[in-house]
Amino acid sequence: MIDIRRAAEVWRRLDETVRDLPLPLLLAAGSLVPALRTHGTQLGDLPARPFDALAVPVVLLTCLPLAVRRRRPALCLVLVSLGFAADQLRAYHSFAGSALAFALVSAGAHLERRRYAVAAGLSAGYVALAVALDRIGSPEHLDGFVTFYLVTVFAWGVGAWLRSTRAVEAERRRRVAEATRAAERTRIARELHDVVTHHVTAMVVQAEAARYLTAAPDRLDETLSAVTDTGRRAITDLRHLLDLLNPDHGADARMPSVAELPALVERTRRAGQPIEFSSAGEPAESAGSAEFVAYRVVQESLTNALKYAHGSRTVVRVHYRDREISVEVGNDASGSAAASPGGSGRGLAGLRDRVGALGGDFTADPRPDGGFVVRARIPSGSPS
């Protein structure tokens, strides 16, 4: 049994000229069928002449150039026009005359350069053909020649319309591709920011604390172990993130969820940040994206607490409802700025975009007492 899909794929891989060849061969074969010999295009109303030795070359000249109608549209149109003119002057009126319409449409659709020059040259050639037909006794009136010319202009116009439509579609696809690439770059930049900033901030804070623990070997060893664990975690997360950029990676990229919040809180505590963590309710069954965003909100908020309020009391509250997740992370003003990399401003802006993309609400405001609080309401699950 023939695999139609595979056959179509093989056909698309063939050279463009080979794929365009069946049409001219069909027109040429049809022109040689006795029943169709005198049923072609007639310009000038000259009495039909039976096929003679010159008829076959004229038919081939009129039809075969259509094989290059997309690759060499100007050459195709000129050769087909010469064959058509010979057909009309010899009064064969063969079926091959239909090739002119295909050549005109193809030229209008695929001709890129010197379009006006080609059109002007063909118009002049048509006038010469009309005069020649009149000289050899054509009974056709002027309005007949004008009508046929307008038909050729219409065929060219159809091709030009196809060309403009193709150009508009190509531009639309280009813009969609650019928007998709920009969105993907933004998404990857956010992931890099969230992963790298959190782990590096924790490592810097822990390493800074280790400088003051030389007199307490046990605590120094514990702190350095925490730095090592954080570095390994950063490498693991970065590997998962790089999987997003690998087109040959078959498995889905790992996405953290709210189930990992206790581990995140514990790692931040080991970096020297006192945290009170509480959660209420159960996540909705279909809250995948919402859980991921909720995790990032808590992660970025704890990173900022480590940076700008190191050592301050921090409270993390997560509340799961049927159709949303509420997150609140706040700290007081008792801490100090850590010796960590400065902020880029991307963190909170990225969180606002993430939450907004799911139709939620996000705020990040200073407290009257000098602390800071982040609140997010993230829709999740489906209506009950």
Summary of the structure (lengths in Angstrom):
residues: 384
radius of gyration: 37.6
end to end distance: 49.5
largest distance: 117.6
contacts: 1178
relative contact order: 0.07
helix: 62%
strand: 10%
